[in-house]
Amino acid sequence: MTALLEMKQKLKNFYGQYEGYLVPVFKFLLAFGYFWWIRTSLGMMERLSDPFVIIITALLCAILPANAIMWMGFLFILGHCYAVGIEVAAFAAALLLLMAILALRFGGRYNLVFSMVPLGMVCQISPLIPIGCGLLGNPVAAIPVGCSVVFYHLITFIKEQESILTSDDIQIQRVLKLLMDGLVKEQDMWMALITFIGVLLMVYLIRTRSFDYAWRVAIIVGAVAYLSIMLAGGLFLGMDVEIVSLVISTLVSALLGFVLEFFAFGGDYTRTEHLEYEDDDYFYYVKAVPKVSISTSKRKIKKINGVSQKTEEIPQLLGRGQWSSRPPVDGPGHVDFEKKLEESLKDL
């Protein structure tokens, strides 16, 4: 445990020292993964599918505010939808505009969720999204999370119906009806939407309680709730659910949730203190949980080599008679004390 705490402290110190360089790198990686997923999922406009365009746009997002990733992603989606048809682009623009208004009005600081939800689903760690938002956010985060789920299934549906939407004899009314039915009648989307929002609110509710190990209990309950709701939904709605992959995904997400709790919270419940005090109007009962911390001493090792070459040469010179620790008898440094004493006595 001590080694883990030392590693955590070193990582925090490293991040604090190089934050100005690490944040743009993280934003670039997130933007590149998000834009590449759009290219893989849609990829209908050749110019926007060019890897060079994706890299340049991701580099631009690395130096811009974090909201730029969301807006650039919307532009990529609209461009690919326009390559399918102007009706599809208009429908996607209306839906994305509604999502953007809701996200900016109620959950503006959670706009990165729009890029994290698709990547989490692609990487088969979907439970980590509501668990992480419940641990680090508040109930307002349910709005961008829900919008991201709808937005993910819209892109998936457009890709699946590409052959029908790009046909020449299809009418505008049929295109709009097909897209609307694809969202309203999509059982997978509604099941994922209910599960994500329910798990997020449940994790937040437990995490904010005052009992010991509330964060860890919230992670376990959230993982069990996600697994239970998905299995129950698949059973009652008659959907095909891959139980093995769902269980593995939930377990991996729970482990990642514990890692997130270790770095984001790390409370030491063994040193919990309960404080009571009052003023003229209220009584206060406070529970203080100190953070787990460890002091890392900076060790500086100074290597001392052997004595210098000149010092090593002195005994050799003494042995050859070339150097003497006493000045020569007749040399300029010699003092005859007996002669000095006689001269002093003569003066007396």
C-alpha positions in Angstrom: 0.0 0.0 0.0 2.8 2.4 0.8 4.3 1.8 -2.7 0.9 2.7 -4.3 0.7 5.9 -2.2 4.2 6.9 -3.2 3.4 6.3 -6.8 0.2 8.4 -6.5 2.1 11.2 -4.9 4.8 11.1 -7.6 2.2 11.1 -10.3 0.5 14.1 -8.7 3.8 16.0 -8.4 4.6 15.1 -12.0 1.3 16.3 -13.3 1.5 19.5 -11.3 4.9 20.2 -12.7 4.1 19.4 -16.3 0.4 20.2 -16.4 0.9 22.8 -19.2 2.2 20.0 -21.5 0.1 17.1 -20.4 -3.3 18.7 -20.8 -2.9 19.5 -24.5 -1.6 15.9 -25.0 -4.7 14.4 -23.3 -7.0 16.7 -25.3 -5.3 15.7 -28.5 -5.6 12.0 -27.8 -9.3 12.3 -26.8 -10.1 14.4 -29.9 -8.2 12.1 -32.2 -10.0 9.0 -30.9 -13.4 10.7 -31.1 -12.9 12.0 -34.7 -11.5 8.6 -35.7 -14.5 6.9 -34.3 -16.8 9.2 -36.4 -14.7 8.4 -39.5 -15.1 4.6 -38.8 -18.8 4.8 -37.9 -19.8 7.1 -40.8 -16.9 7.9 -43.2 -19.1 9.0 -46.1 -17.3 12.1 -47.0 -13.8 11.4 -48.3 -12.3 14.8 -47.4 -13.4 14.5 -43.8 -12.2 10.9 -43.7 -8.6 11.9 -44.6 -6.3 11.0 -41.6 -4.3 14.2 -42.2 -7.5 16.3 -41.7 -8.3 14.4 -38.5 -4.8 14.9 -37.1 -4.8 18.6 -37.9 -8.2 19.1 -36.3 -7.2 17.2 -33.2 -4.0 19.3 -32.9 -6.2 22.4 -33.2 -8.5 21.1 -30.4 -5.5 20.5 -28.2 -4.8 24.3 -28.0 -8.5 25.4 -27.9 -10.9 25.1 -25.0 -12.3 21.6 -24.2 -15.7 22.5 -25.7 -14.0 22.7 -29.1 -13.9 18.9 -29.2 -17.7 18.7 -29.0 -18.3 21.3 -31.7 -15.7 19.9 -34.1 -17.3 16.5 -33.6 -20.7 17.9 -34.5 -19.2 19.5 -37.7 -17.7 16.1 -38.7 -21.0 14.4 -38.2 -23.0 16.9 -40.2 -20.4 16.7 -43.0 -20.7 13.0 -43.2 -24.6 13.1 -43.0 -24.6 15.7 -45.8 -22.8 13.2 -47.9 -25.7 10.8 -47.4 -28.4 13.3 -48.1 -29.4 16.8 -47.3 -32.5 15.5 -45.4 -30.3 13.4 -43.2 -28.1 16.4 -42.5 -31.1 18.6 -41.6 -32.5 15.9 -39.2 -29.0 15.4 -37.6 -28.5 19.2 -37.3 -31.8 19.7 -35.6 -31.1 16.9 -33.1 -27.6 18.0 -32.4 -28.7 21.6 -31.9 -31.2 20.5 -29.4 -28.5 18.4 -27.6 -26.1 21.3 -27.6 -28.7 23.7 -26.1 -29.5 21.2 -23.3 -25.8 20.5 -22.7 -24.8 24.1 -22.6 -27.8 25.2 -20.5 -27.7 22.6 -17.8 -24.4 20.8 -18.0 -21.8 22.9 -19.8 -18.9 21.6 -17.8 -19.6 18.0 -18.9 -19.3 18.6 -22.6 -16.4 16.1 -22.8 -19.0 13.4 -22.1 -20.1 13.7 -25.8 -16.7 12.3 -26.8 -16.2 9.9 -23.9 -19.5 8.0 -24.2 -18.9 6.7 -27.8 -15.3 5.7 -27.0 -16.5 3.9 -23.8 -19.0 1.9 -25.8 -16.5 1.1 -28.5 -14.0 -0.1 -25.9 -16.6 -2.3 -24.2 -16.4 -0.3 -20.9 -19.9 1.3 -21.0 -20.6 0.9 -17.3 -17.6 3.1 -16.5 -19.3 6.2 -18.0 -22.3 6.4 -15.5 -20.1 5.2 -12.6 -17.4 7.8 -13.4 -19.9 10.6 -13.9 -21.6 9.7 -10.6 -18.4 9.7 -8.7 -16.9 12.9 -10.1 -20.1 14.8 -11.1 -23.6 15.6 -10.0 -27.1 14.7 -11.3 -26.8 17.4 -14.0 -24.3 15.2 -15.8 -27.3 12.9 -16.6 -28.3 15.4 -19.3 -25.2 15.2 -21.5 -24.9 11.5 -20.8 -28.4 10.9 -22.1 -27.9 13.1 -25.1 -24.7 11.2 -25.9 -26.5 7.9 -25.8 -29.1 9.1 -28.3 -26.4 10.7 -30.5 -24.4 7.4 -30.5 -27.4 5.3 -31.6 -28.3 7.9 -34.3 -24.9 7.5 -35.9 -25.2 3.7 -35.7 -28.6 3.7 -37.3 -27.6 6.0 -40.1 -24.7 3.7 -40.9 -26.9 0.6 -40.9 -29.5 2.3 -43.2 -27.0 3.9 -45.5 -28.1 1.8 -48.5 -31.7 2.9 -48.1 -31.0 6.6 -47.3 -28.7 7.0 -50.3 -31.1 5.5 -52.9 -32.3 7.9 -55.6 -36.0 7.1 -55.5 -36.6 7.6 -51.8 -38.7 10.6 -50.8 -38.1 13.2 -48.1 -41.1 12.2 -46.0 -39.9 8.6 -46.0 -36.4 9.6 -45.0 -37.6 11.7 -42.1 -40.0 9.0 -41.0 -37.3 6.3 -41.2 -35.0 8.4 -39.0 -37.7 9.2 -36.5 -38.7 5.6 -36.2 -35.1 4.6 -35.9 -34.9 6.6 -32.7 -38.3 6.2 -31.2 -38.5 2.4 -31.8 -34.9 1.6 -30.9 -35.2 -0.5 -27.8 -31.4 -0.8 -27.3 -31.2 3.0 -27.2 -34.0 3.4 -24.6 -32.6 0.6 -22.5 -29.1 2.1 -22.5 -30.6 5.5 -21.8 -32.5 4.3 -18.7 -29.6 2.3 -17.5 -27.0 5.1 -17.8 -29.2 7.7 -16.1 -30.3 5.3 -13.4 -26.8 4.1 -12.5 -25.4 7.6 -12.5 -28.1 8.9 -10.1 -27.7 5.8 -7.9 -23.9 6.2 -7.7 -24.1 9.9 -6.9 -26.7 9.3 -4.2 -24.6 6.7 -2.4 -21.3 8.5 -3.0 -22.6 11.7 -1.2 -23.7 9.8 1.9 -21.7 10.1 5.1 -21.1 6.5 6.0 -17.6 4.9 5.7 -16.4 3.7 2.3 -19.3 5.4 0.5 -17.3 5.7 -2.7 -16.5 2.0 -2.9 -20.0 1.0 -2.0 -21.3 3.3 -4.7 -19.0 1.6 -7.3 -20.1 -1.9 -6.3 -23.8 -0.9 -6.3 -23.6 0.9 -9.6 -21.9 -2.1 -11.3 -24.5 -4.5 -9.9 -27.3 -2.2 -10.9 -26.0 -1.8 -14.4 -25.7 -5.6 -14.8 -29.1 -6.2 -13.3 -31.0 -3.6 -15.4 -29.4 -4.7 -18.7 -30.1 -8.4 -18.0 -33.7 -7.6 -16.9 -34.3 -5.4 -19.9 -33.0 -8.0 -22.3 -35.2 -10.6 -20.7 -38.5 -8.7 -20.6 -38.0 -6.9 -24.0 -36.7 -10.0 -25.8 -33.4 -8.4 -26.8 -30.3 -10.4 -27.4 -27.8 -9.8 -24.6 -24.3 -11.3 -24.6 -24.1 -12.2 -20.9 -20.4 -13.1 -20.9 -19.2 -9.9 -22.5 -21.6 -7.9 -20.3 -20.3 -9.4 -17.1 -16.7 -8.9 -18.2 -17.3 -5.3 -19.2 -19.0 -4.6 -15.8 -16.1 -6.2 -13.9 -13.5 -4.2 -15.8 -15.5 -1.0 -15.4 -15.8 -1.6 -11.6 -12.0 -2.2 -11.3 -11.4 1.1 -13.3 -13.8 2.8 -10.9 -11.8 1.7 -7.9 -8.7 3.1 -9.6 -10.5 6.4 -10.2 -11.6 6.4 -6.5 -8.0 5.8 -5.4 -6.7 8.8 -7.4 -9.7 11.2 -7.0 -10.7 10.5 -3.4 -8.5 8.2 -1.3 -10.0 8.9 2.1 -8.5 7.3 5.2 -11.5 6.1 7.2 -9.3 4.7 10.0 -8.5 8.3 11.1 -12.1 9.6 10.9 -13.0 12.4 13.3 -16.4 13.4 14.5 -16.7 17.1 15.6 -19.5 18.9 17.4 -19.8 22.6 18.0 -22.4 25.2 18.1 -23.1 28.9 17.7 -26.0 31.1 18.7 -28.4 29.6 16.1 -27.2 26.1 15.2 -25.6 22.9 16.5 -23.0 21.4 14.1 -22.1 17.8 13.8 -19.1 17.3 11.4 -17.5 14.1 10.2 -14.0 14.7 8.9 -12.3 12.1 6.8 -8.6 12.9 6.2 -7.0 12.0 2.9 -4.5 9.3 2.7 -1.1 10.9 2.2 2.5 9.9 2.6 5.6 12.1 2.7 8.2 11.2 0.1 11.6 12.3 1.2 13.9 13.6 -1.6 17.1 11.6 -1.3 20.2 13.1 -2.9 23.2 10.7 -3.2 26.6 12.3 -3.5 29.3 10.0 -4.8 32.7 10.6 -3.3 35.5 9.4 -5.5 39.0 8.5 -4.3 41.6 11.1 -3.4 43.0 13.2 -6.2 45.9 12.2 -8.3 48.2 14.9 -6.8 47.4 13.6 -3.3 48.2 10.1 -4.3 51.5 11.2 -5.8 52.8 12.7 -2.4 53.8 9.4 -0.8 55.6 8.3 -3.9 57.6 11.6 -3.9 58.4 11.2 -0.3 59.6 7.7 -0.9 61.9 8.9 -3.7 63.2 11.8 -1.5 61.7 14.4 -3.9 59.3 15.7 -1.3 59.8 16.2 2.4 57.2 17.1 5.0 59.9 19.2 6.7 61.7 22.2 5.0 65.4 21.6 4.2 67.9 22.6 6.8 69.6 25.3 4.7 66.5 26.2 2.8 64.7 29.5 3.0 62.0 28.1 5.2 64.4 26.9 7.9 64.5 28.8 11.3 67.5 28.3 13.7 65.9 28.7 17.1 69.2 28.3 19.0 70.8 31.2 17.1 67.8 33.4 17.7 67.9 32.6 21.4 71.6 33.6 21.7 71.0 36.9 19.9 68.1 37.7 22.3 70.3 37.0 25.3 73.0 39.3 24.0 70.6 42.2 23.6 69.5 41.7 27.2 
